Amino acid sequence: MNIQQNKNGSALTVALEGRLDTMTAPELETALNSALEGVEELTFDLEHLEYISSAGLRVLLSAQKTMNRQGSMKVLHANEIIMEIFEVTGFSDILTIE
C-alpha cells in the first residue's frame, strides 16, 4: 500500500493506494498517530484504494474518534467495492462519505 500525506495548515489529506488490510493497517495507524496532532480537518482520498479489511476499518474508526474530538473527517472517492464494504459494516452511517 502507498500512503501519501498532504498537510495544509490544520488540514490533512491522506491518499491511499492499494490494499488496506491486516498487513498494511499498522503502517497507516503509525503514520496517522504522528500526523494528526493539530489537525482539524482530515480527508481520506480512497480513489486508488482497491480493498479494505476489518483491520483497515478499525484504523479509520480510530481516526474518526480522534477527529470527533479535534475537528472533522471525511472520505472521498470511495469506489463501489469500498462503498459496499462501508454499507455492509455500517461504516456508511459512521463516516462522512462524499
N, C-alpha and C positions, 0 to 999 in steps of 0.2 A: 504494500500500500504506500501511496505517496501522500504526504501531508504538506500543504502549502499554507503558510500563515501570512496575513497582510494586516498590519496594525496601523490605524489612522486615528491618532488621538486616543479616545476612550472606546473606539470601535475596533473590533477584531473580526476578520473574516477568515474562516478555516475551510479550505477547499480539499476535499478528499477524493482520491482516485484509487480504484482497485477494489479490494475486498476488506471490509471491516469485520473481522472475525476474532476467534479466540487467540490467534497468533498475533494479530496486529492491534487489537484493542488496547493492550498495555502501552504500546508506543503512543497512541493518541492520548491516553489518560495522562501519561508523563508530560507530553507536550502541552496539554491544557493546564495541568497543575502549575506549570511555570509561567503560562501566558495569561491567565485570567485575572491576575492582580491588577486592579484599577480599570478593568474593562466594564463598561456599562452597556454595551451593545454587542452581542455575539451573534454572528451569522455563520451557519454551516452551508457551504455550497456543495451539494451532492450530485452535481451534473455528471461527474465521471465515476461515481460510486456504483459498482456492479452488484454488490451484495452486502447485507448487514446481518450479523448473527445476534443472538441474545447477549453475547459479551459486548458487542458494539452498541446495542440498545442501552445496556447498563451505563456505558460511558456517556451517551447522550443524555440519559436521565440524570446522571450525576451533574453534568454541565448545566442542565435545566434547573436543578435545585440550587446550584451556586448562583446562577443568573437571576433566579427569583429573589434572591437577597440583595443583589447589587445592580440589577438592570433588567435587560430583556434579551431573549434569544429567539432566533427564527431559523427555519430550514428552507433553503431554496433549491429548486431544480431537481427534486426527487423524481426518479423515473418510475415507470409502472410497477416494476418488481419491488423497489424500495417502498413505494406507497402502499402496495398490497401488504407488505410486512408490517408497516405502521398501522394499517387499518385492522389487521387480524389481531395484533397485540394490544390495541387500544392506544398506541402512541399518537395516533392522529388526533385523539382528544386531549392529549397532554401537551404536545408540541405545537408551536405556531408554524404552520407549513404554508409557504406561498409559492 
